[in-house]
Amino acid sequence: MTGKKTLETRMASMPEVLGILEDRQKSGELGYEQQLVLEHATKFAKLKESDAKKLKKELEEAGLSERLALKVIEIMPTEPNLFRLILAMDTDRQPASDEEVGKLVELVKGYSK
């Protein structure tokens, strides 16, 4: 892409990506890769963008890193064992207690459709 440069790089949830690409699609044609990502995000985004932002904030307040919070939003686990697998992605983190996992699962269930 000649003449374009990166202004900002940050992690984003699937619903945020969907919102960004839908806005870009309204203002012009998307490139091939962007169209593929838009199709993927349309199929797999499980929350509205506003709900994803709220959930991300709550998960970070509960002690999850931004990376783990975004992974939780992507998968939306409602089973404690699946939640433990996601938490295990962070090797610097101590293993979660049953109580902590239970609270996080209930938090996610509150946003599930």
KELO-418618 format. One record per residue (C-alpha): residue number from 1; residue in one letter; chain; x, y, z. Coordinates in Angstrom, 2 decimals, always signed. Example, Ala and Ser with C-alpha at 12.3 -4.5 7.8 and 13.67 -1.06 7.14 Angstrom:
BEGIN
seq type mol px py pz
1 A A +12.30 -4.50 +7.80
2 S A +13.67 -1.06 +7.14
//
This chain:
BEGIN
seq type mol px py pz
1 M A +0.00 +0.00 +0.00
2 T A +1.97 +2.90 -1.29
3 G A +1.58 +6.19 +0.52
4 K A +0.10 +4.72 +3.69
5 K A +1.75 +4.35 +7.04
6 T A +0.75 +2.85 +10.34
7 L A -0.49 +5.49 +12.76
8 E A -1.37 +3.21 +15.65
9 T A -1.05 -0.45 +16.55
10 R A -3.15 -2.00 +19.29
11 M A -5.00 -5.20 +20.10
12 A A -8.71 -5.23 +19.35
13 S A -11.58 -7.60 +20.02
14 M A -13.44 -9.28 +17.17
15 P A -16.49 -6.99 +17.61
16 E A -14.21 -3.92 +17.49
17 V A -12.58 -5.20 +14.29
18 L A -16.02 -5.76 +12.81
19 G A -17.05 -2.19 +13.64
20 I A -13.85 -0.70 +12.20
21 L A -14.16 -2.64 +8.95
22 E A -17.86 -1.87 +8.55
23 D A -17.06 +1.84 +8.90
24 R A -14.25 +1.56 +6.34
25 Q A -16.52 -0.35 +3.98
26 K A -19.03 +2.52 +4.07
27 S A -16.36 +5.07 +3.16
28 G A -14.72 +3.04 +0.39
29 E A -13.83 -0.33 -0.99
30 L A -11.98 -2.79 +1.22
31 G A -8.88 -4.63 +0.09
32 Y A -8.91 -8.39 -0.36
33 E A -7.48 -9.15 +3.09
34 Q A -9.80 -6.66 +4.76
35 Q A -12.80 -8.27 +3.04
36 L A -11.73 -11.70 +4.31
37 V A -11.35 -10.37 +7.85
38 L A -14.75 -8.65 +7.61
39 E A -16.39 -11.94 +6.58
40 H A -14.65 -13.80 +9.41
41 A A -15.58 -11.16 +11.99
42 T A -19.19 -11.14 +10.79
43 K A -19.43 -14.90 +11.31
44 F A -17.61 -15.16 +14.62
45 A A -18.14 -11.94 +16.60
46 K A -20.23 -13.08 +19.56
47 L A -20.97 -9.69 +21.13
48 K A -21.85 -6.17 +20.14
49 E A -18.90 -3.79 +20.18
50 S A -20.21 -1.87 +23.20
51 D A -20.71 -5.08 +25.20
52 A A -17.22 -6.29 +24.23
53 K A -15.69 -3.05 +25.54
54 K A -17.61 -3.34 +28.83
55 L A -16.66 -6.99 +29.27
56 K A -13.02 -6.25 +28.46
57 K A -12.94 -3.54 +31.13
58 E A -14.54 -5.85 +33.69
59 L A -12.15 -8.70 +32.90
60 E A -9.15 -6.41 +33.21
61 E A -10.49 -5.12 +36.55
62 A A -10.74 -8.76 +37.63
63 G A -7.00 -9.14 +37.01
64 L A -6.75 -10.46 +33.45
65 S A -4.23 -9.00 +31.03
66 E A -5.53 -7.26 +27.93
67 R A -4.42 -10.23 +25.81
68 L A -6.33 -12.74 +27.96
69 A A -9.39 -10.51 +28.16
70 L A -9.53 -10.30 +24.36
71 K A -9.11 -14.07 +24.04
72 V A -11.99 -14.59 +26.49
73 I A -14.17 -12.21 +24.45
74 E A -13.28 -14.11 +21.29
75 I A -14.14 -17.54 +22.74
76 M A -16.76 -16.60 +25.37
77 P A -16.12 -19.70 +27.52
78 T A -18.93 -20.73 +29.86
79 E A -17.26 -23.89 +31.15
80 P A -14.69 -23.61 +33.98
81 N A -12.26 -26.07 +32.35
82 L A -12.19 -24.10 +29.09
83 F A -11.66 -20.91 +31.08
84 R A -8.69 -22.53 +32.86
85 L A -7.14 -23.41 +29.49
86 I A -7.37 -19.79 +28.39
87 L A -5.89 -18.57 +31.67
88 A A -3.03 -21.05 +31.25
89 M A -1.94 -19.13 +28.13
90 D A -0.34 -16.59 +30.47
91 T A +2.70 -18.38 +31.85
92 D A +3.47 -15.50 +34.25
93 R A +0.09 -15.86 +35.93
94 Q A -0.50 -18.05 +38.97
95 P A -3.06 -20.84 +38.46
96 A A -6.57 -19.55 +39.10
97 S A -8.54 -20.74 +42.09
98 D A -11.94 -22.39 +41.67
99 E A -13.56 -19.29 +43.16
100 E A -11.79 -16.94 +40.72
101 V A -12.68 -19.10 +37.73
102 G A -16.31 -19.32 +38.92
103 K A -16.57 -15.53 +39.15
104 L A -15.06 -15.08 +35.69
105 V A -17.39 -17.70 +34.17
106 E A -20.41 -15.97 +35.70
107 L A -19.18 -12.64 +34.37
108 V A -18.94 -14.06 +30.84
109 K A -22.32 -15.81 +31.14
110 G A -23.85 -12.40 +31.90
111 Y A -22.81 -11.24 +28.42
112 S A -23.57 -14.46 +26.52
113 K A -26.45 -14.38 +24.07
//
